[in-house]
Amino acid sequence: MTENMYRFGSADAVPRALTRIEDVLSQLDRVDDEPCSEVLDRLRRWMDEPEPPTTSVASIFVAGGARAQAREFIGSLNEDDRAVVTSQQMAYCPYRIDDGLVIFQYAPLGTIPDDEWDRCIQQSIGAVVLVDLSYAEDSHPSLTYLEQHGVPYVVAVSWDPRYTVREIREAFDLPEEVPLTFWKPFGRRPELGVAKAYMLLTKLALAQKADAKTASADGAQEADELLDTGDLNEQLAACMVQLQLEYQ
């Protein structure tokens, strides 16, 4: 499934216009068998049908593994937990923001072999690295790969009041331009932490595409303000559409 996904693109395998041409030919082939006026009326009704919206897909890679609650993370935006599809090594979850935009989230649940990293990351706009401070070592391979290959990424830490942002940054040697945020996997509204991470990732991807660097603290504050003042789906959609325009 992921092989057919890309940073932004149509989710429709076959454009409707192609199937409609076949419909027209089929209708015309039967003109001799039916009164011409009836066929023309049917064609007019068919031509008046509204076109369905084109669905764009944004793929986001979520690293960190099962012990960092990767499955729970990618399922947080969906009200129905059954939206998460889990195989032996990977969890997948599409999240439909609206009729025209889907976020496709995928997360490995175990260790990623070295030769699989490129295939895993190449279809995404970037990555969110989940960190559970009780299993900090699980995140090291992801951070190393992403930093070495210049892939935009955000670090999302399971909330732990014992440590400050500065202490976590120093412990993981995170560059200042890498956004760091928190989420509460078993809190009241875990989806807010997920949405914030995706908004930060979008802004970072835009900044890298423009060959610029952003202040992660400013980006985090802006994301908080947007989530406080607006609908979660609207804010996510606005960020994703902006990124979509840049990738076209």
FENPE-V339027 format. One record per residue. N is the residue number from 0. RES is the residue in three letters. OMEGA is omega as a letter, one per 20 degrees, with the letter a starting at -180 (NA if undefined). Layout:
((N RES OMEGA) (N RES OMEGA))
This chain:
((0 MET a) (1 THR a) (2 GLU a) (3 ASN r) (4 MET r) (5 TYR a) (6 ARG r) (7 PHE r) (8 GLY a) (9 SER r) (10 ALA a) (11 ASP a) (12 ALA a) (13 VAL r) (14 PRO a) (15 ARG a) (16 ALA a) (17 LEU r) (18 THR a) (19 ARG r) (20 ILE r) (21 GLU r) (22 ASP r) (23 VAL a) (24 LEU r) (25 SER r) (26 GLN a) (27 LEU r) (28 ASP a) (29 ARG a) (30 VAL a) (31 ASP a) (32 ASP a) (33 GLU r) (34 PRO a) (35 CYS a) (36 SER a) (37 GLU r) (38 VAL a) (39 LEU r) (40 ASP r) (41 ARG r) (42 LEU r) (43 ARG r) (44 ARG r) (45 TRP a) (46 MET a) (47 ASP r) (48 GLU r) (49 PRO r) (50 GLU r) (51 PRO r) (52 PRO r) (53 THR a) (54 THR r) (55 SER a) (56 VAL r) (57 ALA a) (58 SER r) (59 ILE r) (60 PHE a) (61 VAL a) (62 ALA r) (63 GLY r) (64 GLY a) (65 ALA a) (66 ARG r) (67 ALA r) (68 GLN a) (69 ALA a) (70 ARG r) (71 GLU a) (72 PHE a) (73 ILE r) (74 GLY a) (75 SER a) (76 LEU a) (77 ASN r) (78 GLU a) (79 ASP a) (80 ASP a) (81 ARG r) (82 ALA r) (83 VAL r) (84 VAL a) (85 THR r) (86 SER a) (87 GLN a) (88 GLN a) (89 MET r) (90 ALA a) (91 TYR r) (92 CYS r) (93 PRO r) (94 TYR a) (95 ARG r) (96 ILE r) (97 ASP a) (98 ASP a) (99 GLY a) (100 LEU r) (101 VAL r) (102 ILE r) (103 PHE a) (104 GLN r) (105 TYR a) (106 ALA r) (107 PRO a) (108 LEU r) (109 GLY a) (110 THR r) (111 ILE r) (112 PRO a) (113 ASP a) (114 ASP a) (115 GLU a) (116 TRP a) (117 ASP a) (118 ARG a) (119 CYS a) (120 ILE a) (121 GLN a) (122 GLN a) (123 SER r) (124 ILE a) (125 GLY a) (126 ALA r) (127 VAL r) (128 VAL r) (129 LEU a) (130 VAL r) (131 ASP a) (132 LEU r) (133 SER r) (134 TYR a) (135 ALA a) (136 GLU a) (137 ASP a) (138 SER a) (139 HIS r) (140 PRO r) (141 SER a) (142 LEU a) (143 THR a) (144 TYR a) (145 LEU a) (146 GLU a) (147 GLN a) (148 HIS r) (149 GLY r) (150 VAL r) (151 PRO a) (152 TYR r) (153 VAL r) (154 VAL r) (155 ALA a) (156 VAL r) (157 SER a) (158 TRP r) (159 ASP a) (160 PRO a) (161 ARG a) (162 TYR r) (163 THR r) (164 VAL a) (165 ARG r) (166 GLU r) (167 ILE r) (168 ARG a) (169 GLU a) (170 ALA a) (171 PHE r) (172 ASP a) (173 LEU r) (174 PRO a) (175 GLU a) (176 GLU r) (177 VAL r) (178 PRO r) (179 LEU a) (180 THR r) (181 PHE r) (182 TRP a) (183 LYS a) (184 PRO a) (185 PHE r) (186 GLY a) (187 ARG a) (188 ARG a) (189 PRO a) (190 GLU r) (191 LEU r) (192 GLY r) (193 VAL r) (194 ALA r) (195 LYS r) (196 ALA a) (197 TYR r) (198 MET r) (199 LEU r) (200 LEU r) (201 THR r) (202 LYS r) (203 LEU r) (204 ALA r) (205 LEU a) (206 ALA r) (207 GLN r) (208 LYS r) (209 ALA a) (210 ASP r) (211 ALA r) (212 LYS a) (213 THR r) (214 ALA a) (215 SER r) (216 ALA r) (217 ASP r) (218 GLY r) (219 ALA r) (220 GLN r) (221 GLU r) (222 ALA r) (223 ASP a) (224 GLU r) (225 LEU a) (226 LEU r) (227 ASP a) (228 THR a) (229 GLY r) (230 ASP a) (231 LEU a) (232 ASN r) (233 GLU a) (234 GLN r) (235 LEU a) (236 ALA a) (237 ALA r) (238 CYS a) (239 MET r) (240 VAL r) (241 GLN r) (242 LEU r) (243 GLN r) (244 LEU a) (245 GLU a) (246 TYR r) (247 GLN NA))
